[in-house]
């Protein structure tokens, strides 16, 4: 199960006791889609996590889509959450970053990501 929310900035959430919850950055990376229409795993291996912050790669300038292994970002159809380069990052609630995939509307589309544990 993958949940999605849009964020403008990153911050810890309150535990209710007045202190902030501890979070760790587990990994920072970039994933490039070599062939449009072919879903690519965000990371190559199972990576337990709490959430993933994803943004479109401004240098590539290509619309990408994130979701599960059925993600599609072709000119004939989209299945997933659209990521537009330059827009606000998207936060994905996931227990495993290895379950998140990306596709692009053109070859060479890319996303940058931060995996939070």
N, C-alpha and C positions, 0 to 999 in steps of 0.2 A: 504494500500500500504506500502510495506516494502522495503527500499533501503539499500544497503550494500556497505561498503567500508572497505579496510584493512588499519590499522594504526599501526605505530610503537610506538607512544607515544600520550598522551592526551594533548590537549591544546585548548585555546579559539581561536575563529576566529576573524579576524579584521572586524570592522564595516566600515572601509574606512575613518573614521575621525581621525585615529591615536590611538584610544583607543580600548581595547579588549572588546568583547561582554561578558556580565555576564552569567555565567553558574552555575548551582547548582547540586550537587549530591543529588538525591532524595532517592536513595536506593542502597544498595550493598547486593548481595546475591549469593546463589548457588542453582541450581536446579538439582536434581538427577532423572534420568529416571529409574523407577523400573522395567519396562517390555519393552524390545526392541520391536520396531514395534508399540508402542502405544505413540502417541504424548502427551506431557505434557506441559501445559501452563507455560511460564517462571515465571509469577506471578499469584496469585490466583484471583486478582480483577482488574478491569479497573484502569489503572495507566497512566494518561496523562503524556507525556514526549516529548522531542525533539529527543533523540537518546539513544541507549543502546550499551555499550561496552561489548563484550562477548569473553571469552576465554575458551579453553578446560581445564578440570581439570586434571592436571598432575598426581595427586595421583591416580585417577581412571584409567588413561591411555587408555581410550576407545574413539574411534572416535564418535563424535556426529554430528548432523545436525540441523540447525535452519531454521525457515521459518514460514509460516502461519499454520493454523490448518491442512493442508494437508501434512505437513512435514513427510518424511519417511526416515528411515536409517536402512534398513535391508540388509542382504547379497544378496538379489535378486533385490534390487533397491534402489535408492536414489532420493529424491525430496527435495531440499533445499540447503543451503550453508553448505559445510563440514567444521567442526571445528576439527582440529587435536591438541591434547594436546601438549603444548610446542611451537606451532607456534605463530606468531603475533596475537594479539587480532583483532577482527572484529567489526566495528562500524555499527550499524543498524540504519537507519533513520526511525523513527516511531513516530506517535503521541499518541500511546497507547501501553505500554509494555504488556498489557493483550492480545494483538493480536499476540504476538510472541510465538512460540512453539518450543520445542526441542524433538528430538528422538535420540536414540543411537543404535549403531550396536550390543551392548551387554547389558544385564541387568546391571544396576549400573553405566552406563555412566553419566557424569555430566559436567555442565558448571558453571563458575563463571561469574557474571555480575555486571555492574554498570549502573544504570538508571540516565540519565542526563536530567535536566529540564531547 
